[in-house]
Amino acid sequence: MFKYLTIAKAFVPLMPPIGDLPDSEAANLVEGIAYENNQGEHIKFVFSKPIRKGEKISEKEVYDFLHYSVEITTKADTIEEAANRSIFLLEQVLDTSTFFSQAGSKMQALVSIVNLTQIEEIIKNKKGNFEKGIFKKRKINEIKAFPPRRLVFLTEEGTKNIGRNLYWFRMGLSEFSTLSRFVSFFTALNETNYYFRREHKKSETFPLSVKYYIETNLQYPIGSLKKWGAIRNKIIHFSGRKSDYRKLYREAKEHLPILYECCYYAIAKLLFDDLSPPSPIIFYEDIEKEIVDGTPEEVDRLTAIWMRRNKGYKEIEIRALHS
């Protein structure tokens, strides 16, 4: 099993506890808040600049402080598994932050992931190579946009009706969180049912309901909509006492590609007759891998980063984060 380091960016509306720093730390700079769980995994939120106890912060700096660089150290057998685990851990912490601050915390970017075990070996031996992953980003041509045959947002009726479904569909495309994407796509899909029934009243050749359309026309498994509704409810009303968050995450991710396809086809059915297939959905933990050679220049660069990360400014550390 290897150690991996994931770099991300996040918006977290909680100020660092400057006034609560111990007196013994008054002379020291603090650069971030670090969380450690019972499995030895770390999440570190790095401030926009190091701070001291009692330091004054301007209005602009307050806003800057809410945007953090995030370093996540986790353990896994493969870089793909580590990427998935890192995003899951970050999502947990951001959900907790949202609960305490009553303001939405958000992932803003996923930057890269590296095999930290291999990097430590390179630094030690002055040679070798390490695995690096760059998180895939959606390109414009990879996002299925509905053609402007019916510009529904240009009318008051369109804004109040199918425009809301398009809004939730696009939310599902842009969200980082797998669970949030699932809720967005399900909302967009489920709310088309009213329009299916309305169109069926006009013409009996139109599918009776979105459920009928999914199961009969698209021929997805019977009960799919009900199953997705149950997953959606578990996400919205999640209770950690008897439920496993990780199991729910895996379940949502497993069903998300088909939910996305059904959502696309259902909205498209209401907009135009000729349906082109949707582009495959990209999960944000998907990565493009490369092997980086440990040249002398690269060894020097990695060593400098390693020294800075491990022997630099102090941090506020919070332990025993539930995994």
C-alpha positions in Angstrom: 0.0 0.0 0.0 1.3 3.5 -1.0 0.9 7.0 0.4 -0.6 9.5 -2.0 -0.8 13.3 -1.9 -3.7 15.0 -3.6 -3.7 18.8 -4.2 -7.0 20.6 -4.4 -8.6 24.0 -3.9 -11.7 24.7 -1.8 -13.9 27.5 -0.5 -14.6 27.1 3.2 -16.4 29.9 5.0 -14.7 29.4 8.4 -12.1 31.8 9.5 -8.9 30.4 11.0 -9.0 30.7 14.8 -6.3 33.4 15.2 -7.5 34.6 18.6 -7.6 31.1 20.0 -3.9 30.3 19.4 -2.1 29.3 22.6 0.1 32.0 24.1 3.1 29.7 23.7 2.5 29.9 19.9 2.3 33.6 19.8 5.7 34.1 18.3 5.2 31.3 15.7 3.7 31.5 12.3 0.8 29.2 11.6 0.1 28.3 8.0 -2.9 26.0 8.1 -5.3 23.7 9.8 -4.6 20.0 9.6 -7.0 17.1 10.3 -6.0 13.5 11.0 -8.3 10.6 11.2 -8.0 7.2 12.9 -6.5 5.7 9.8 -3.6 8.1 9.7 -4.9 10.1 6.7 -4.4 13.9 6.7 -6.2 16.8 5.2 -4.5 20.2 5.5 -6.1 23.5 4.6 -3.3 26.0 3.8 -4.0 29.7 4.5 -3.5 32.2 1.8 -0.6 33.5 4.0 0.9 32.4 7.4 -0.7 34.1 10.5 0.2 35.0 14.1 -2.0 35.3 17.1 -3.7 38.7 17.3 -2.8 39.6 13.8 -5.2 42.1 12.1 -6.7 41.1 8.8 -8.2 43.5 6.2 -11.6 43.0 4.6 -10.0 41.8 1.4 -7.8 39.3 3.3 -10.9 37.9 5.0 -12.3 36.9 1.6 -8.9 35.5 0.5 -8.6 33.4 3.7 -11.8 31.6 2.8 -10.1 30.1 -0.3 -7.7 27.4 0.7 -5.2 25.2 -1.0 -5.8 21.7 0.2 -3.3 18.8 0.7 -4.8 15.4 1.3 -2.6 12.5 2.3 -4.2 9.0 2.0 -3.2 5.4 1.6 -4.2 3.1 -1.3 -3.0 0.4 -3.6 -3.5 2.4 -6.8 -3.5 6.0 -7.8 -7.1 5.7 -9.0 -8.2 4.4 -5.6 -6.3 7.1 -3.8 -7.9 9.8 -6.0 -11.4 8.5 -5.2 -10.6 8.2 -1.5 -9.1 11.7 -1.4 -12.2 13.3 -2.9 -14.4 11.3 -0.5 -12.4 12.5 2.5 -12.5 16.1 1.4 -16.2 15.9 0.8 -16.7 14.7 4.3 -14.8 17.6 5.8 -16.5 20.2 3.7 -19.9 18.7 4.6 -19.0 19.1 8.3 -17.8 22.6 7.7 -21.0 23.5 6.0 -22.9 22.1 9.0 -21.0 24.2 11.5 -20.8 27.4 9.5 -24.3 27.2 8.0 -22.7 28.3 4.7 -21.9 26.2 1.7 -18.3 24.9 1.5 -17.3 23.9 -2.0 -14.5 22.1 -3.9 -13.2 24.6 -6.5 -10.6 22.6 -8.3 -8.8 19.2 -8.3 -5.2 19.8 -9.3 -3.0 16.7 -9.1 -2.1 13.5 -7.2 1.3 11.9 -6.7 2.7 8.7 -5.2 4.3 10.1 -2.0 5.9 6.8 -1.1 7.9 6.8 -4.4 8.8 10.5 -3.9 10.2 9.8 -0.5 12.3 7.0 -2.1 13.6 9.4 -4.8 14.6 11.9 -2.1 16.3 9.2 -0.1 18.2 7.6 -3.0 18.6 10.7 -5.2 17.1 8.8 -8.2 14.1 6.9 -9.4 10.7 7.9 -10.7 7.2 8.5 -9.4 3.6 8.2 -10.6 1.6 11.4 -11.1 -2.0 12.0 -12.0 -3.7 15.1 -13.4 -7.4 15.3 -12.8 -9.4 15.4 -16.0 -11.3 18.5 -16.8 -14.3 18.7 -19.0 -13.8 20.2 -22.4 -16.6 22.1 -24.2 -16.9 19.4 -26.8 -17.3 16.8 -24.1 -20.4 18.4 -22.6 -23.7 17.5 -24.3 -25.5 20.8 -24.8 -29.0 20.9 -26.1 -29.3 22.5 -29.5 -31.1 25.9 -29.6 -34.1 24.7 -31.6 -36.4 25.9 -28.8 -34.8 28.7 -26.8 -36.8 28.0 -23.6 -35.1 30.6 -21.5 -36.3 33.4 -23.8 -39.9 33.2 -22.6 -41.5 33.6 -19.2 -43.2 30.2 -19.7 -39.9 28.5 -20.6 -38.2 29.9 -17.5 -40.9 28.7 -15.2 -41.2 25.3 -16.9 -38.6 23.1 -18.6 -35.9 25.8 -18.0 -35.8 24.6 -14.4 -35.0 21.1 -15.5 -32.2 22.3 -17.7 -30.9 24.3 -14.8 -30.7 21.2 -12.6 -29.2 19.2 -15.5 -26.4 21.7 -15.9 -25.8 21.7 -12.2 -25.3 18.0 -12.4 -22.6 18.5 -15.1 -20.8 21.2 -13.1 -20.8 19.8 -9.6 -17.6 18.3 -8.2 -19.4 16.1 -5.6 -20.8 12.7 -6.9 -23.6 12.9 -4.3 -24.6 16.5 -5.3 -24.5 15.5 -9.0 -26.7 12.6 -8.3 -29.3 14.8 -6.5 -29.2 17.4 -9.4 -29.7 14.8 -12.1 -32.5 13.1 -10.3 -34.2 16.4 -9.6 -34.0 17.3 -13.3 -35.3 13.9 -14.4 -38.1 13.5 -11.8 -39.5 16.9 -12.5 -40.0 16.1 -16.2 -42.9 13.8 -15.2 -45.4 16.7 -15.2 -44.5 17.5 -18.8 -44.7 13.9 -19.9 -48.2 13.7 -18.6 -49.2 17.0 -20.2 -47.8 15.9 -23.6 -49.6 12.5 -23.3 -52.9 14.3 -22.9 -52.3 16.1 -26.1 -51.2 13.0 -28.0 -51.5 9.4 -26.8 -48.4 8.5 -28.8 -46.3 10.4 -26.3 -45.1 8.3 -23.4 -47.5 8.3 -20.4 -44.9 9.2 -17.8 -41.2 9.6 -17.4 -41.2 6.2 -15.6 -42.9 4.6 -18.6 -40.4 6.3 -20.9 -37.4 5.1 -19.0 -38.6 1.5 -18.7 -40.4 1.0 -22.0 -38.9 3.4 -24.6 -35.3 3.5 -23.2 -35.6 -0.1 -21.8 -33.7 0.5 -18.6 -34.5 -1.9 -15.7 -38.0 -1.8 -14.2 -37.9 0.1 -10.9 -34.9 2.3 -11.9 -36.7 5.6 -11.1 -37.8 4.2 -7.7 -34.3 3.0 -6.9 -32.8 6.4 -7.8 -35.4 8.1 -5.7 -34.4 6.0 -2.7 -30.7 6.9 -3.2 -31.6 10.5 -3.5 -33.5 10.4 -0.2 -30.6 8.7 1.5 -28.3 11.5 0.3 -30.6 14.3 1.4 -31.7 12.7 4.7 -28.4 10.9 5.5 -28.0 9.8 9.1 -24.6 8.5 10.0 -25.7 6.4 13.0 -26.8 3.3 11.1 -25.7 4.2 7.6 -22.3 3.9 5.9 -21.4 7.0 4.0 -18.9 5.2 1.9 -21.5 2.6 0.8 -23.9 5.4 -0.2 -21.1 7.1 -2.2 -20.3 3.9 -4.1 -24.0 3.2 -4.8 -24.6 6.8 -6.1 -21.5 6.6 -8.3 -22.6 3.2 -9.7 -26.0 4.5 -10.8 -24.9 8.0 -11.9 -24.0 7.3 -15.5 -27.4 5.7 -16.3 -29.3 8.4 -14.3 -27.4 11.0 -16.4 -28.3 9.3 -19.7 -32.0 9.0 -18.7 -32.1 12.6 -17.6 -30.6 13.8 -20.9 -33.0 11.7 -23.0 -36.1 12.7 -21.0 -35.3 16.5 -21.3 -34.3 16.0 -25.0 -37.6 14.2 -25.7 -39.5 17.3 -24.6 -37.4 19.7 -26.7 -37.0 18.0 -30.1 -37.6 14.8 -32.0 -34.1 13.7 -33.2 -32.1 12.5 -30.2 -28.4 12.2 -30.6 -26.7 10.1 -27.8 -25.2 12.0 -24.8 -21.5 12.3 -24.3 -20.1 10.0 -21.6 -20.2 11.5 -18.2 -16.7 12.2 -16.7 -16.1 11.6 -13.0 -14.0 14.2 -11.4 -11.8 11.6 -9.8 -10.8 10.3 -13.3 -7.1 11.1 -13.9 -4.6 11.1 -16.6 -1.4 9.3 -15.4 2.2 9.9 -16.2 5.6 8.6 -14.8 8.0 11.4 -13.9 11.7 10.7 -14.0 13.7 11.6 -11.0 16.4 13.7 -12.8 18.9 15.6 -10.6 16.8 18.8 -11.1 13.6 17.0 -10.2 15.2 15.5 -7.1 16.3 19.0 -6.0 12.8 20.4 -6.6 11.1 17.5 -4.7 13.6 17.8 -1.8 12.9 21.5 -1.4 9.1 20.9 -1.4 9.5 18.1 1.1 11.6 20.2 3.5 9.1 23.1 3.2 6.1 20.8 3.9 7.7 19.0 6.8 9.9 21.5 8.5 8.2 24.8 7.7 5.5 26.7 9.5 3.5 25.1 12.3 -0.1 24.2 11.9 -3.2 23.8 14.1 -3.8 20.0 14.2 -7.2 18.3 14.9 -7.1 14.6 15.3 -9.5 11.6 15.2 -11.6 12.8 12.3 -14.1 10.0 11.7 -13.3 8.1 8.5 
